[in-house]
């Protein structure tokens, strides 16, 4: 499996939902890539550092889901998102409005990781 080190597009299909989490920016991540995700990083949009893994568990197996809650300063909505796979490859998306989505599902299409938000 080879992922581009930086994916610039976050292909999201917007379906607005009510917040089921502690804040509007918290969400559920579903892994349908076919590969294990070891880490999830979220930082304010265009920040210079990622910070620590926010997944809250050791790994996210293919077909599994995890609720992602993270410190985000209350009303902030725009974030950069990065996932790291078991083999060390990563996928990144910038300036994502996480307040629009309750669930983000990741897919591997054979060339890149796609993300679909609901």
SETI-150154 format. One line per field, with one value per atom (N, C-alpha, C): residue number from 1; residue in one letter; chain; x, y, z. Coordinates in nm, 2 decimals, padded with zeros to 4 digits, always signed. Layout:
REM SETI-150154
i = (NUM|...)
aa = (A|...)
ch = (A|...)
c1 = (X|...)
c2 = (Y|...)
c3 = (Z|...)
REM end
This chain:
REM SETI-150154
i = (1|1|1|2|2|2|3|3|3|4|4|4|5|5|5|6|6|6|7|7|7|8|8|8|9|9|9|10|10|10|11|11|11|12|12|12|13|13|13|14|14|14|15|15|15|16|16|16|17|17|17|18|18|18|19|19|19|20|20|20|21|21|21|22|22|22|23|23|23|24|24|24|25|25|25|26|26|26|27|27|27|28|28|28|29|29|29|30|30|30|31|31|31|32|32|32|33|33|33|34|34|34|35|35|35|36|36|36|37|37|37|38|38|38|39|39|39|40|40|40|41|41|41|42|42|42|43|43|43|44|44|44|45|45|45|46|46|46|47|47|47|48|48|48|49|49|49|50|50|50|51|51|51|52|52|52|53|53|53|54|54|54|55|55|55|56|56|56|57|57|57|58|58|58|59|59|59|60|60|60|61|61|61|62|62|62|63|63|63|64|64|64|65|65|65|66|66|66|67|67|67|68|68|68|69|69|69|70|70|70|71|71|71|72|72|72|73|73|73|74|74|74|75|75|75|76|76|76|77|77|77|78|78|78|79|79|79|80|80|80|81|81|81|82|82|82|83|83|83|84|84|84|85|85|85|86|86|86|87|87|87|88|88|88|89|89|89|90|90|90|91|91|91|92|92|92|93|93|93|94|94|94|95|95|95|96|96|96|97|97|97|98|98|98|99|99|99|100|100|100|101|101|101|102|102|102|103|103|103|104|104|104|105|105|105|106|106|106|107|107|107|108|108|108|109|109|109|110|110|110|111|111|111|112|112|112|113|113|113|114|114|114|115|115|115|116|116|116|117|117|117|118|118|118)
aa = (X|X|X|X|X|X|X|X|X|X|X|X|X|X|X|X|X|X|X|X|X|X|X|X|X|X|X|X|X|X|X|X|X|X|X|X|X|X|X|X|X|X|X|X|X|X|X|X|X|X|X|X|X|X|X|X|X|X|X|X|X|X|X|X|X|X|X|X|X|X|X|X|X|X|X|X|X|X|X|X|X|X|X|X|X|X|X|X|X|X|X|X|X|X|X|X|X|X|X|X|X|X|X|X|X|X|X|X|X|X|X|X|X|X|X|X|X|X|X|X|X|X|X|X|X|X|X|X|X|X|X|X|X|X|X|X|X|X|X|X|X|X|X|X|X|X|X|X|X|X|X|X|X|X|X|X|X|X|X|X|X|X|X|X|X|X|X|X|X|X|X|X|X|X|X|X|X|X|X|X|X|X|X|X|X|X|X|X|X|X|X|X|X|X|X|X|X|X|X|X|X|X|X|X|X|X|X|X|X|X|X|X|X|X|X|X|X|X|X|X|X|X|X|X|X|X|X|X|X|X|X|X|X|X|X|X|X|X|X|X|X|X|X|X|X|X|X|X|X|X|X|X|X|X|X|X|X|X|X|X|X|X|X|X|X|X|X|X|X|X|X|X|X|X|X|X|X|X|X|X|X|X|X|X|X|X|X|X|X|X|X|X|X|X|X|X|X|X|X|X|X|X|X|X|X|X|X|X|X|X|X|X|X|X|X|X|X|X|X|X|X|X|X|X|X|X|X|X|X|X|X|X|X|X|X|X|X|X|X|X|X|X|X|X|X|X|X|X|X|X|X|X|X|X)
ch = (A|A|A|A|A|A|A|A|A|A|A|A|A|A|A|A|A|A|A|A|A|A|A|A|A|A|A|A|A|A|A|A|A|A|A|A|A|A|A|A|A|A|A|A|A|A|A|A|A|A|A|A|A|A|A|A|A|A|A|A|A|A|A|A|A|A|A|A|A|A|A|A|A|A|A|A|A|A|A|A|A|A|A|A|A|A|A|A|A|A|A|A|A|A|A|A|A|A|A|A|A|A|A|A|A|A|A|A|A|A|A|A|A|A|A|A|A|A|A|A|A|A|A|A|A|A|A|A|A|A|A|A|A|A|A|A|A|A|A|A|A|A|A|A|A|A|A|A|A|A|A|A|A|A|A|A|A|A|A|A|A|A|A|A|A|A|A|A|A|A|A|A|A|A|A|A|A|A|A|A|A|A|A|A|A|A|A|A|A|A|A|A|A|A|A|A|A|A|A|A|A|A|A|A|A|A|A|A|A|A|A|A|A|A|A|A|A|A|A|A|A|A|A|A|A|A|A|A|A|A|A|A|A|A|A|A|A|A|A|A|A|A|A|A|A|A|A|A|A|A|A|A|A|A|A|A|A|A|A|A|A|A|A|A|A|A|A|A|A|A|A|A|A|A|A|A|A|A|A|A|A|A|A|A|A|A|A|A|A|A|A|A|A|A|A|A|A|A|A|A|A|A|A|A|A|A|A|A|A|A|A|A|A|A|A|A|A|A|A|A|A|A|A|A|A|A|A|A|A|A|A|A|A|A|A|A|A|A|A|A|A|A|A|A|A|A|A|A|A|A|A|A|A|A)
c1 = (+00.09|+00.00|+00.09|+00.07|+00.14|+00.04|+00.05|-00.03|+00.05|+00.00|+00.07|+00.09|+00.20|+00.23|+00.14|+00.09|+00.00|-00.11|-00.23|-00.35|-00.41|-00.43|-00.48|-00.63|-00.70|-00.84|-00.91|-01.01|-01.09|-01.23|-01.25|-01.37|-01.48|-01.56|-01.67|-01.80|-01.89|-02.03|-02.11|-02.15|-02.21|-02.35|-02.38|-02.51|-02.51|-02.59|-02.58|-02.66|-02.60|-02.65|-02.65|-02.73|-02.72|-02.60|-02.54|-02.42|-02.46|-02.40|-02.42|-02.30|-02.20|-02.08|-02.07|-01.96|-01.94|-01.94|-01.90|-01.90|-01.93|-01.96|-01.99|-01.87|-01.75|-01.64|-01.60|-01.65|-01.62|-01.70|-01.65|-01.71|-01.68|-01.75|-01.72|-01.64|-01.53|-01.45|-01.47|-01.50|-01.52|-01.41|-01.35|-01.24|-01.29|-01.30|-01.33|-01.23|-01.10|-00.99|-00.93|-00.96|-00.90|-00.77|-00.73|-00.60|-00.62|-00.54|-00.54|-00.49|-00.56|-00.52|-00.46|-00.34|-00.28|-00.29|-00.30|-00.31|-00.40|-00.46|-00.54|-00.49|-00.46|-00.41|-00.50|-00.54|-00.62|-00.56|-00.54|-00.48|-00.57|-00.56|-00.63|-00.58|-00.67|-00.63|-00.50|-00.41|-00.28|-00.19|-00.21|-00.11|+00.02|+00.12|+00.26|+00.29|+00.21|+00.24|+00.11|+00.12|+00.01|-00.03|+00.06|+00.02|+00.01|-00.06|-00.06|-00.18|-00.17|-00.28|-00.41|-00.52|-00.65|-00.74|-00.70|-00.79|-00.85|-00.77|-00.82|-00.82|-00.76|-00.74|-00.62|-00.57|-00.45|-00.45|-00.55|-00.56|-00.71|-00.73|-00.86|-00.86|-00.91|-00.91|-01.01|-00.98|-01.07|-01.21|-01.31|-01.45|-01.49|-01.40|-01.43|-01.45|-01.51|-01.54|-01.49|-01.46|-01.42|-01.47|-01.52|-01.56|-01.44|-01.42|-01.31|-01.36|-01.30|-01.33|-01.19|-01.18|-01.05|-01.07|-00.96|-00.97|-00.96|-01.06|-01.06|-01.11|-01.11|-01.14|-01.28|-01.38|-01.52|-01.58|-01.57|-01.65|-01.57|-01.44|-01.36|-01.42|-01.42|-01.47|-01.37|-01.28|-01.19|-01.06|-01.03|-00.92|-00.85|-00.72|-00.65|-00.65|-00.67|-00.68|-00.58|-00.52|-00.41|-00.44|-00.43|-00.43|-00.30|-00.25|-00.13|-00.17|-00.13|-00.15|-00.05|-00.08|+00.01|+00.15|+00.15|+00.28|+00.36|+00.30|+00.37|+00.32|+00.25|+00.20|+00.09|+00.07|-00.02|-00.11|-00.22|-00.31|-00.35|-00.36|-00.39|-00.49|-00.57|-00.67|-00.66|-00.67|-00.66|-00.78|-00.80|-00.91|-01.05|-01.06|-01.19|-01.28|-01.41|-01.51|-01.57|-01.52|-01.57|-01.70|-01.75|-01.88|-01.99|-01.96|-02.06|-02.09|-02.01|-02.02|-02.03|-02.12|-02.13|-02.04|-02.03|-01.95|-01.86|-01.74|-01.65|-01.60|-01.63|-01.59|-01.47|-01.36|-01.25|-01.25|-01.22|-01.21|-01.08|-01.02|-00.90|-00.95|-00.92|-00.97|-00.87|-00.75|-00.65|-00.54|-00.57|-00.47|-00.45|-00.56|-00.56|-00.67|-00.66|-00.76|-00.86|-00.99|-01.10|-01.17|-01.23|-01.31|-01.45|-01.55|-01.69|-01.76|-01.81|-01.87|-02.02|-02.08|-02.23|-02.27)
c2 = (-00.12|+00.00|+00.12|+00.21|+00.34|+00.45|+00.54|+00.66|+00.78|+00.88|+01.01|+01.06|+01.12|+01.18|+01.29|+01.36|+01.48|+01.48|+01.46|+01.47|+01.61|+01.69|+01.82|+01.83|+01.74|+01.75|+01.66|+01.71|+01.63|+01.62|+01.51|+01.50|+01.46|+01.55|+01.53|+01.56|+01.46|+01.48|+01.53|+01.66|+01.72|+01.68|+01.62|+01.60|+01.65|+01.76|+01.82|+01.73|+01.72|+01.64|+01.71|+01.67|+01.73|+01.67|+01.75|+01.71|+01.61|+01.49|+01.39|+01.38|+01.47|+01.47|+01.59|+01.60|+01.70|+01.84|+01.85|+01.98|+01.95|+02.06|+02.04|+01.99|+02.01|+01.96|+01.82|+01.76|+01.62|+01.53|+01.41|+01.33|+01.18|+01.10|+00.95|+00.93|+00.85|+00.82|+00.67|+00.63|+00.50|+00.46|+00.35|+00.30|+00.20|+00.23|+00.13|+00.13|+00.15|+00.16|+00.02|-00.08|-00.21|-00.23|-00.12|-00.12|-00.06|-00.10|-00.05|+00.09|+00.18|+00.31|+00.31|+00.36|+00.36|+00.49|+00.60|+00.73|+00.83|+00.92|+01.03|+01.16|+01.26|+01.39|+01.49|+01.59|+01.70|+01.83|+01.93|+02.05|+02.17|+02.29|+02.40|+02.42|+02.47|+02.48|+02.56|+02.51|+02.57|+02.59|+02.51|+02.51|+02.45|+02.49|+02.44|+02.30|+02.25|+02.12|+02.04|+01.91|+01.82|+01.80|+01.79|+01.76|+01.60|+01.56|+01.41|+01.35|+01.21|+01.13|+01.15|+01.17|+01.20|+01.08|+00.97|+00.86|+00.80|+00.79|+00.74|+00.59|+00.52|+00.38|+00.34|+00.22|+00.18|+00.18|+00.13|+00.13|+00.12|+00.16|+00.15|+00.05|-00.07|-00.18|-00.14|-00.21|-00.19|-00.23|-00.16|-00.19|-00.14|-00.08|-00.04|+00.11|+00.17|+00.31|+00.35|+00.48|+00.54|+00.68|+00.72|+00.86|+00.94|+01.05|+01.14|+01.26|+01.28|+01.41|+01.46|+01.60|+01.66|+01.80|+01.86|+02.00|+02.09|+02.18|+02.26|+02.41|+02.45|+02.59|+02.63|+02.54|+02.58|+02.59|+02.71|+02.74|+02.72|+02.67|+02.65|+02.54|+02.55|+02.44|+02.40|+02.48|+02.45|+02.39|+02.27|+02.19|+02.12|+02.08|+01.99|+01.85|+01.75|+01.61|+01.52|+01.44|+01.35|+01.21|+01.10|+00.97|+00.90|+00.81|+00.74|+00.59|+00.52|+00.37|+00.29|+00.16|+00.07|+00.07|+00.08|+00.07|+00.21|+00.31|+00.44|+00.54|+00.50|+00.59|+00.68|+00.80|+00.90|+00.95|+01.01|+01.09|+01.21|+01.32|+01.45|+01.53|+01.61|+01.70|+01.83|+01.94|+02.07|+02.15|+02.23|+02.33|+02.27|+02.16|+02.08|+02.15|+02.18|+02.23|+02.11|+02.07|+01.95|+01.97|+02.09|+02.12|+02.08|+02.05|+02.01|+01.86|+01.78|+01.63|+01.56|+01.47|+01.38|+01.26|+01.21|+01.09|+01.12|+01.08|+01.08|+00.94|+00.89|+00.75|+00.76|+00.69|+00.68|+00.56|+00.58|+00.48|+00.48|+00.37|+00.36|+00.33|+00.41|+00.38|+00.32|+00.28|+00.22|+00.32|+00.45|+00.56|+00.65|+00.68|+00.78|+00.74|+00.80|+00.79|+00.90|+00.85|+00.95|+00.95|+01.07|+01.08|+01.14|+01.07|+01.11|+01.15|+01.27|+01.32|+01.31|+01.28|+01.27|+01.36)
c3 = (+00.00|+00.00|+00.00|-00.09|-00.10|-00.10|+00.00|+00.00|-00.03|-00.10|-00.11|+00.03|+00.06|+00.19|+00.23|+00.13|+00.16|+00.06|+00.11|+00.02|+00.05|-00.05|-00.03|-00.03|-00.08|-00.09|+00.01|+00.08|+00.17|+00.11|+00.03|-00.05|+00.05|+00.08|+00.18|+00.11|+00.13|+00.09|+00.21|+00.21|+00.33|+00.35|+00.47|+00.51|+00.66|+00.68|+00.81|+00.91|+01.03|+01.14|+01.27|+01.36|+01.50|+01.57|+01.66|+01.73|+01.84|+01.83|+01.93|+02.03|+02.01|+02.09|+02.18|+02.26|+02.35|+02.29|+02.17|+02.09|+01.95|+01.87|+01.73|+01.65|+01.69|+01.61|+01.64|+01.75|+01.77|+01.67|+01.64|+01.54|+01.56|+01.48|+01.48|+01.35|+01.36|+01.24|+01.22|+01.09|+01.05|+00.95|+00.97|+00.89|+00.79|+00.67|+00.56|+00.45|+00.50|+00.40|+00.37|+00.45|+00.43|+00.51|+00.58|+00.65|+00.79|+00.89|+01.02|+01.03|+01.11|+01.14|+01.28|+01.29|+01.43|+01.50|+01.43|+01.49|+01.41|+01.49|+01.43|+01.50|+01.41|+01.46|+01.41|+01.50|+01.46|+01.51|+01.43|+01.47|+01.42|+01.48|+01.42|+01.27|+01.19|+01.05|+01.03|+00.95|+00.92|+01.04|+01.14|+01.26|+01.22|+01.29|+01.25|+01.31|+01.40|+01.47|+01.48|+01.48|+01.49|+01.64|+01.73|+01.87|+01.88|+01.98|+02.01|+01.94|+01.94|+01.88|+01.96|+01.89|+01.96|+01.95|+01.90|+01.88|+02.01|+02.11|+02.24|+02.25|+02.16|+02.17|+02.09|+02.10|+02.04|+01.89|+01.82|+01.68|+01.64|+01.51|+01.45|+01.34|+01.36|+01.26|+01.15|+01.03|+00.92|+00.96|+00.92|+00.96|+01.09|+01.17|+01.31|+01.31|+01.42|+01.43|+01.57|+01.58|+01.71|+01.72|+01.84|+01.86|+01.89|+01.81|+01.83|+01.90|+02.02|+02.10|+02.12|+02.11|+02.12|+02.17|+02.23|+02.28|+02.16|+02.14|+02.02|+02.05|+02.17|+02.20|+02.19|+02.21|+02.21|+02.07|+02.01|+01.89|+01.76|+01.77|+01.65|+01.57|+01.44|+01.35|+01.24|+01.20|+01.09|+01.15|+01.10|+01.15|+01.03|+01.05|+00.97|+01.03|+00.95|+01.00|+00.93|+01.01|+00.96|+01.02|+00.94|+00.99|+00.95|+01.04|+01.02|+01.02|+00.92|+00.90|+00.97|+00.99|+01.06|+00.99|+00.86|+00.78|+00.78|+00.85|+00.86|+00.76|+00.65|+00.56|+00.62|+00.57|+00.62|+00.51|+00.55|+00.47|+00.55|+00.48|+00.54|+00.46|+00.54|+00.48|+00.55|+00.48|+00.54|+00.54|+00.65|+00.66|+00.65|+00.72|+00.72|+00.83|+00.79|+00.88|+00.95|+01.07|+01.14|+01.20|+01.22|+01.27|+01.18|+01.05|+00.96|+00.96|+01.03|+01.01|+01.15|+01.16|+01.28|+01.26|+01.14|+01.11|+00.98|+00.99|+00.87|+00.85|+00.73|+00.69|+00.59|+00.62|+00.53|+00.44|+00.31|+00.21|+00.14|+00.10|+00.02|-00.12|-00.22|-00.36|-00.45|-00.39|-00.47|-00.51|-00.49|-00.52|-00.40|-00.33|-00.22|-00.12|+00.00|+00.10|+00.08|+00.07|+00.05|+00.18|+00.21|+00.33|+00.29|+00.35|+00.32|+00.46|+00.46|+00.59|+00.58|+00.69|+00.70|+00.82)
REM end
